[in-house]
Amino acid sequence: MSMITEIIQGLQALRPFILPQYFYDEMGSKLFEAITLLDEYYPTRTEQKIMAHSMDAIATAVNGCDVLIDLGAGNCQKASQLFSKIKPKQYLALDISKDFLEAAIADLQKIYPEIEMQAQVVDLHQPLRFPGLELKKKIFFYPGSSIGNFTPNQALQLLNNLAEEGHDQGGVLIGVDLVKDHETLELAYNDALGVTAAFNLNTLQHVNRIIGSDFQVNQWRHHAIFNADQSRIEMYLQAKSDQTVTWPNGQCTFLEGALIHTENSYKYTQEGFVDLLQQAGFKKVHTWTDAQHYFLVCYAELHRPNVI
């Protein structure tokens, strides 16, 4: 399915939606970087503290790798902090925003010329394949609790895919946001400076460029709530007025107050996420967390049979 078809079908759905990968044009990627610096947005700094404090233990658990595969690489900064400890021979950076990713790789390659690097544009909702890497020990790196953008069933499907592509060696190093008080969760997605709002609204600009639509961004507002029953943050764009949005050979009418769903961010218990990893086929799970138990970092190993 093409991006144009995917977006139009989402807008015309009974409950309209835009998939979260469309946050990440060049502007969206930069706005997300800004979000990670906000006081209210605890996940990035908490994960960084866990990683820094536990880096030696993480490196021992990983025990080296041939290829570090960065899922949702962004500016590649998080992965680069692993290089000196786990010493990958290759670095494969995956993301949805081509220009932003290639610029980050170009800068990183100058600092680490000894590591073979490659940028690859992917949609993590589609099956991942890594031909030519079957016999190499692969560490899949997925920080930032991006796994929370998938439903639990979709997350299990992705983890199953990674386990299969691991070919009984290596594993996944992953960050997960944990369940906590609702106020802390909601503030993280409704910051006082409105950076998250700008990030969400920028999606409409991106969609306009892709499908040729005429969304008027100033006629929409950011809306984010915590759904306790589903254990997830839900993010929407809400219409400020009645309006008809058009694109070549199509249109859609939104009444005042109408919602376009843009993201879920599921929050897990530690026990629940470890169980998900084990369901996917990972045999041994190492865990590290912060004093407040806000965030979880896991390294889940694949079992390699003994060769006789």
N, C-alpha and C positions, 0 to 999 in steps of 0.2 A: 504494500500500500504506500502511495506517495505521501509526502508531508502534507501537501495541499488537501488531498482526500481525507487524510487522518484528521486534520484540523477542522475541515468543514463538517465532517460527520460528527465530531465532538460538539461543535456549536449548534448543530441541529438536533442533538439528542434530547430525549424527554427531560433529562437533567443535564443541561449543557456543561461541557468541560473543555479545558485545554490541558494537555498532558504536561507534566512539570519539566520535561526536557526543553520545552519552548521558553523557559525562563532565560536560557543561556545563549543569547547572542553576545556580542562583545560587551555591550553596555551591561547586560544582565550579569555577566561574569564579574565585571568590575564592581557592580553593586553588591554582589554576594561577598566579595572580598571585604567591602566596607561593613557589611552586616557582622562579619566575624570579629570585628573590632569593637562592637557595641557593648556597653556595660550590661545590657539586658540579655545579650546572647551568650549564655554560659557554655554551650557545647564545645566550641572551638578551643577556648582557653582551658577548659577543664580537661579535654582530651589531650591537649599539649602538655599539661602538667603531669598527667598520668604517664604519657609516653616518655617524657624527660626523666621522671623519677624511676621508671621501670625499664629504661632502655636496655640495660645490661641483661636483665632477666628475659626481655623480649628477644634479644639477639641470641641468647643461649637456647631458648625454645625453638627459634627459627633454624638455628644451626646452619647458616649460609644458604645461598640460593644462586641458581643460574640466571633466572629471569624474574625481575620484579615487575608485576603487571598491576598498574595503577588504574583502578576503576573510578572514573570520574575525577581525572587528575587535576583539573583547574589550572592553577599556576605552578603546579608540581612541587610546591614548597614543602608540603608534608612528607612526600616520598623522599625528597632529597636529604631530609634529616636522618633517614635510615641508611643512606649509602655507606657511611664510614663504619657502621656496625655490622650490617648483614652482607655487605660487599657483593652486590649483584654484578654479574658480567654483562647483563643486558637490562635495559629499562624500557618497558613498553607502556606508554601513557595513552589512556583511552579517555575520550570525552566527546561531548556533543558539539562544542564550539571550535571549529577548525582553526580559524585565524588566531584566536587567543591561545589555543593549545600549541600551535606551531611556534609562535613567538616565545612561549615559555620554554619549550624544548631547545630552541636555538640558544637562548641565554644559558640554560643549564649545561648544554654540551660544552660550552667554553670553559666551565668550571671543572667538569668531570670528563675530560677527553678520553679517559681510559674505559669508560662505560659506553657500550653501543646503545644508542637511543633511537627510538622511533615513536612518532605520534600517529594515532589511529582514531578516526572519528567513528563512534559506535552509538547505538541505541541499546542500553542495557536491558530493555524490555524484549529484545530479540535474542535468540540463542547465540552464544559466543563460541567461536572456534579459533584455535591457534595452531594452524598447520605448520609443521616443521619444528614445533617445540615439544613434541610428544615425549621425548626421552630426557628432557631437561627438567630440573627441579624448579617448579614455579611457585612463587609466593604471590597470591592475589592480595592486594592492599586496597581496602575500602573504608577509609576513615570518614569522620564527620557525621556519622549516623545517617548517611544517605540511604542505607538499607531501609530506613523508616518510611521512605517514599513509596515503597511497595506494600501491597497488602501482605499479611502473613503468608498466604498461599503463594503469591508471586515471589516473596522473599525466599520461600522454600524452593521454588522452581529455580531461581537464580543460584542459590547455594548448591542445589543438585547439579546444575550445569557446571559450576566451578569445580565441584568434587570430581565430576566425570572428566573434565579437561585436565585435572591434576595428574591423572594416570598413576594413582597410588603413591604419589610422593609430593612433598611440599605441603601447602596449606593456605589458609586465608587469615590475614591480620585485619581485624575489622573493629570499627568503633560503633557503639550503640547507645542511644539516649535512653535513660531509665525513667520509669514512672516516678513522679514526685508531686509536690503540692501544685494545685491547679494555677495559682497566681503566678508562680515562677514560670510555668510553662507558657501561659498566655502572654506574659510580659516579653518573653523571648521572641514572640512573633508580632508584637505590637509596640515597637520601640518608640520612645518619645520623639526622636528626630525624624521619624517617618521613613527611614531607609528601607525597611522591609516593605512598606507600602509602595515606595518607588520601584523596588525590585519586582513586586507583583504586577504593578500597573505597566511596567515596561514590556511585559509579555504581550500586551495589545499592540504595541509598536512593532514588535517582532512579527506577530501574526499579520499585521497590515502589510509588511514587506513580503511575506511568504505567499499569501493568498490574494493580495491586492484589495484587501478590505478597507473600510473607512471608519474603523472604530475611533471615536473622539475620546481620548484618554481622560480629559477633564470631566467627562460625564459618567465616570466610574470611580468607585472607592474601594480601598482595601478592607477586607473583612476576615478576621481569623479568630477561631474559637477552639476550646478543648472539648472534645466529645468523650466524656468519661466512660460511656458504655462501650465504645470502640477502642478506648485507650489511644486516642490520636488527636493531634492538632489538625484542624481542617481549615484550609485557606481558600478564599473565594475573591472574585471581583463582583461588586454589587452595583447595579445600574442606579444612577441618581435620578433618572428621568425615563419616560417612555421614549424609545428610539428604535429605528430600523437601521441595521448595519448591512451594507451591501458589499458584494464582491462580484467579479465577472461571472455572469450567468447564475447568480444566486443572491439570497438575502435572508436575514433572520430578524424578527422583531423581539425586542426585550422590553418588558414593562418595568416601571419604576420599582426598585427593590428586587428585581430578578437577579439570580446568582449564577455565575460561571465558576465552577469548581476548578482550582488550579493545582492543589497539592494536598495530600495527606502526609502527616509525619507521625508514624506509629511509635509509641513508647513501650518498652518491654521491661519485664522483670528480669533479673539476672538468670534465674532458674529457667524462665520461659525461653530466653534466647539460647542458652546452652542446649536446651532440649531441641530447639529448631536446628542447630548445627549438627547435633547427633542424628536427627532424622534424615539430614541430607547426606550422611555417610562419613562425617568427620569423626574420628575415633577418640582423640584426646583433645581436650579444650583447656587452655591456660587462660586465666582471667586476672585482670587488674582493674581496680576502681579507685575513686577518690574518697576522702574521709566522709563526705556528705552522701555518697552513693548516688551522685547525680548522673554519672556516665560510666560506661563499661568499655574496656578494651579487651578483645579476645584474640588469642592465636589458636586456631583449630587445625590440628594436624590430620593429614591423610595417612592411612596405614600402608606401609610398603612391605609386602610379604618377604620373609627371609629367603634368600636364594641359597639352595643347598648344592 
